[in-house]
Amino acid sequence: MATAAIPMFSPREASDRNFFLLILAAIWGGVLAGFIPDSLDHFTGRHVPYALIVHVHAVSYVAWLALLTTQMTLIRSGQVAMHKRLGVLGVVMIPWMTLIGPAAFLVMGHLEYGTPDGDAPFLILPVLSVVTFAILAFASLALRADAAVHKRLMLIATLVLADAGYSRWIGPFLGPFLDKMYGRGFLSFHIPHFIGADLGMGAIIVYDLATRRRVHPIVGAAVLFAATMQVLTTVIYRLPAWTPIATHILGH
């Protein structure tokens, strides 16, 4: 019996340039829409002032997005050699990003404890987010010889980080609605905090199915891994036993 041939994953399609540029633009838009109003709100005096490390964290994350944008621009303009040389910065920035995010939350979580903004169990989110980011980003660098996989993994890794921005403007609208529909349970936390990355990853999957008729197995595994880490984050956040542990870690 003859078997249907599995189509090859085309490394490049004419529409790739514009599609992945739109994904990058969506990441920038989600981050800026979330963090700019949040930052301005902190200057009203209604919240604990930002510690210095928060500003370092903000500069670091913008620098990462700037590096990603530059790298995409270099590829679009055919400057592959410069793209490869600049990629060394990613090797340095990935571990730095992995440290600075949780460190900023540790400082602010300690300062905000006991205030309306305090949420000790939330510590699990920046920790597992940067773990997911680091694994995907380093996998992207390790697989850089395959440009299609390299690009997708790097965007998925960045989408994981961008959820911190998306949730800041989606959460206040979506959270109360989900609370009314389902109560303050798994979905009311999970969806507002991860919908940004999920929509972005879903768009990549749908795009590849539309243009290649298949999903690259490594990309599919990366999306599954990121989604699993999201579920794990929500499960741990809601565990009663996690609250005293997180509170102790924050120094209270």
C-alpha positions as semicolon CSV with decimal commas, in nm:
position;residue;x (nm);y (nm);z (nm)
1;M;0,000;0,000;0,000
2;A;0,138;0,336;-0,098
3;T;0,169;0,594;0,178
4;A;0,117;0,967;0,135
5;A;0,442;1,157;0,125
6;I;0,499;1,400;0,408
7;P;0,560;1,744;0,255
8;M;0,897;1,903;0,319
9;F;0,905;2,211;0,540
10;S;0,989;2,491;0,301
11;P;1,262;2,709;0,459
12;R;1,139;3,025;0,293
13;E;0,817;3,162;0,145
14;A;0,766;3,502;-0,015
15;S;0,516;3,602;0,254
16;D;0,755;3,521;0,541
17;R;0,912;3,867;0,537
18;N;0,588;4,046;0,611
19;F;0,440;3,783;0,843
20;F;0,731;3,770;1,083
21;L;0,763;4,147;1,073
22;L;0,399;4,161;1,189
23;I;0,477;3,920;1,475
24;L;0,766;4,145;1,581
25;A;0,544;4,453;1,558
26;A;0,281;4,278;1,771
27;I;0,544;4,203;2,035
28;W;0,654;4,567;2,044
29;G;0,293;4,683;2,054
30;G;0,196;4,448;2,336
31;V;0,495;4,539;2,550
32;L;0,459;4,915;2,501
33;A;0,081;4,909;2,551
34;G;0,131;4,729;2,881
35;F;0,436;4,891;3,031
36;I;0,398;5,257;2,935
37;P;0,064;5,312;3,117
38;D;0,183;5,094;3,406
39;S;0,502;5,297;3,441
40;L;0,316;5,629;3,428
41;D;0,071;5,504;3,690
42;H;0,361;5,441;3,927
43;F;0,443;5,811;3,925
44;T;0,100;5,902;4,068
45;G;0,204;5,812;4,420
46;R;-0,054;5,534;4,453
47;H;0,208;5,259;4,438
48;V;0,540;5,168;4,592
49;P;0,807;5,358;4,392
50;Y;1,011;5,151;4,150
51;A;1,346;5,033;4,278
52;L;1,653;5,095;4,062
53;I;1,664;4,732;3,950
54;V;1,322;4,773;3,786
55;H;1,463;5,044;3,559
56;V;1,760;4,820;3,478
57;H;1,513;4,542;3,400
58;A;1,313;4,770;3,168
59;V;1,624;4,887;2,980
60;S;1,743;4,527;2,946
61;Y;1,415;4,404;2,798
62;V;1,394;4,696;2,555
63;A;1,755;4,625;2,456
64;W;1,658;4,263;2,384
65;L;1,372;4,375;2,160
66;A;1,604;4,624;1,990
67;L;1,857;4,346;1,926
68;L;1,586;4,119;1,784
69;T;1,462;4,400;1,562
70;T;1,813;4,478;1,441
71;Q;1,880;4,113;1,365
72;M;1,561;4,084;1,164
73;T;1,644;4,404;0,977
74;L;1,992;4,276;0,892
75;I;1,849;3,955;0,747
76;R;1,588;4,149;0,550
77;S;1,865;4,362;0,400
78;G;2,086;4,064;0,320
79;Q;2,359;4,145;0,576
80;V;2,395;3,788;0,698
81;A;2,758;3,823;0,811
82;M;2,674;4,119;1,037
83;H;2,372;3,929;1,168
84;K;2,597;3,642;1,273
85;R;2,852;3,871;1,440
86;L;2,584;4,059;1,631
87;G;2,435;3,730;1,741
88;V;2,717;3,698;1,995
89;L;2,533;3,962;2,198
90;G;2,245;3,721;2,233
91;V;2,472;3,467;2,402
92;V;2,549;3,730;2,666
93;M;2,202;3,878;2,696
94;I;2,004;3,555;2,737
95;P;2,152;3,465;3,080
96;W;2,134;3,831;3,185
97;M;1,765;3,846;3,095
98;T;1,712;3,522;3,284
99;L;1,853;3,679;3,600
100;I;1,726;4,038;3,587
101;G;1,355;3,956;3,553
102;P;1,316;3,746;3,870
103;A;1,562;3,971;4,054
104;A;1,344;4,275;3,984
105;F;1,038;4,090;4,113
106;L;1,221;3,977;4,427
107;V;1,304;4,337;4,513
108;M;0,961;4,480;4,429
109;G;0,780;4,181;4,577
110;H;0,957;4,245;4,907
111;L;0,875;4,617;4,898
112;E;0,511;4,564;4,796
113;Y;0,439;4,293;5,051
114;G;0,135;4,385;5,255
115;T;0,020;4,651;5,008
116;P;-0,265;4,617;4,754
117;D;-0,001;4,546;4,487
118;G;0,160;4,264;4,685
119;D;0,124;3,912;4,543
120;A;0,396;3,680;4,673
121;P;0,279;3,367;4,484
122;F;0,322;3,560;4,157
123;L;0,697;3,499;4,196
124;I;0,654;3,171;4,010
125;L;0,552;3,352;3,690
126;P;0,872;3,553;3,624
127;V;1,083;3,257;3,733
128;L;0,928;2,998;3,501
129;S;0,887;3,255;3,223
130;V;1,260;3,325;3,208
131;V;1,340;2,954;3,231
132;T;1,114;2,893;2,931
133;F;1,266;3,192;2,749
134;A;1,624;3,080;2,814
135;I;1,565;2,721;2,699
136;L;1,392;2,833;2,378
137;A;1,640;3,113;2,305
138;F;1,945;2,892;2,355
139;A;1,778;2,621;2,143
140;S;1,731;2,883;1,874
141;L;2,101;2,970;1,883
142;A;2,201;2,603;1,879
143;L;1,981;2,546;1,571
144;R;2,083;2,865;1,390
145;A;2,202;2,665;1,089
146;D;1,833;2,605;1,016
147;A;1,718;2,962;0,955
148;A;1,346;2,876;0,958
149;V;1,363;2,704;1,297
150;H;1,606;2,960;1,440
151;K;1,375;3,249;1,356
152;R;1,061;3,084;1,490
153;L;1,217;2,971;1,816
154;M;1,361;3,316;1,884
155;L;1,023;3,479;1,826
156;I;0,846;3,222;2,045
157;A;1,102;3,281;2,322
158;T;1,043;3,655;2,300
159;L;0,665;3,609;2,299
160;V;0,701;3,431;2,633
161;L;0,865;3,744;2,778
162;A;0,618;3,976;2,607
163;D;0,333;3,826;2,810
164;A;0,441;4,052;3,095
165;G;0,337;4,347;2,878
166;Y;0,025;4,193;2,729
167;S;-0,117;4,094;3,066
168;R;-0,087;4,449;3,198
169;W;-0,344;4,583;2,952
170;I;-0,542;4,271;2,869
171;G;-0,574;4,156;3,229
172;P;-0,776;4,451;3,366
173;F;-1,038;4,398;3,092
174;L;-1,040;4,020;3,056
175;G;-0,979;3,923;3,419
176;P;-1,305;4,061;3,568
177;F;-1,506;3,910;3,282
178;L;-1,357;3,565;3,343
179;D;-1,411;3,604;3,717
180;K;-1,782;3,655;3,653
181;M;-1,802;3,367;3,407
182;Y;-1,592;3,106;3,586
183;G;-1,505;3,247;3,930
184;R;-1,153;3,316;4,052
185;G;-1,010;2,988;3,931
186;F;-0,757;2,847;3,689
187;L;-0,889;3,020;3,376
188;S;-0,928;3,365;3,533
189;F;-0,553;3,368;3,606
190;H;-0,422;3,165;3,316
191;I;-0,588;3,332;3,019
192;P;-0,515;3,700;3,099
193;H;-0,152;3,624;3,182
194;F;-0,071;3,403;2,882
195;I;-0,309;3,503;2,605
196;G;-0,050;3,727;2,435
197;A;0,207;3,453;2,382
198;D;-0,062;3,197;2,300
199;L;-0,209;3,414;2,025
200;G;0,138;3,480;1,883
201;M;0,238;3,114;1,890
202;G;-0,098;3,017;1,747
203;A;-0,050;3,263;1,462
204;I;0,286;3,103;1,377
205;I;0,131;2,754;1,376
206;V;-0,163;2,862;1,160
207;Y;0,068;3,049;0,921
208;D;0,294;2,746;0,874
209;L;-0,008;2,520;0,814
210;A;-0,139;2,767;0,556
211;T;0,194;2,813;0,375
212;R;0,367;2,476;0,427
213;R;0,076;2,244;0,507
214;R;0,265;2,128;0,814
215;V;0,431;2,245;1,134
216;H;0,802;2,189;1,177
217;P;0,834;1,925;1,453
218;I;1,086;2,132;1,649
219;V;0,861;2,437;1,636
220;G;0,563;2,226;1,740
221;A;0,764;2,087;2,032
222;A;0,866;2,440;2,133
223;V;0,505;2,560;2,138
224;L;0,399;2,253;2,337
225;F;0,683;2,312;2,584
226;A;0,591;2,680;2,630
227;A;0,222;2,593;2,680
228;T;0,311;2,323;2,932
229;M;0,524;2,567;3,130
230;Q;0,232;2,810;3,132
231;V;0,002;2,546;3,279
232;L;0,267;2,452;3,536
233;T;0,299;2,819;3,634
234;T;-0,074;2,856;3,693
235;V;-0,094;2,530;3,887
236;I;0,191;2,630;4,120
237;Y;0,056;2,985;4,162
238;R;-0,275;2,845;4,287
239;L;-0,124;2,586;4,522
240;P;-0,189;2,688;4,885
241;A;0,149;2,542;4,984
242;W;0,330;2,778;4,745
243;T;0,220;3,098;4,919
244;P;0,427;3,056;5,237
245;I;0,725;2,941;5,034
246;A;0,710;3,245;4,805
247;T;0,652;3,475;5,103
248;H;0,963;3,334;5,273
249;I;1,169;3,379;4,956
250;L;1,061;3,744;4,946
251;G;1,192;3,790;5,298
252;H;0,869;3,796;5,498
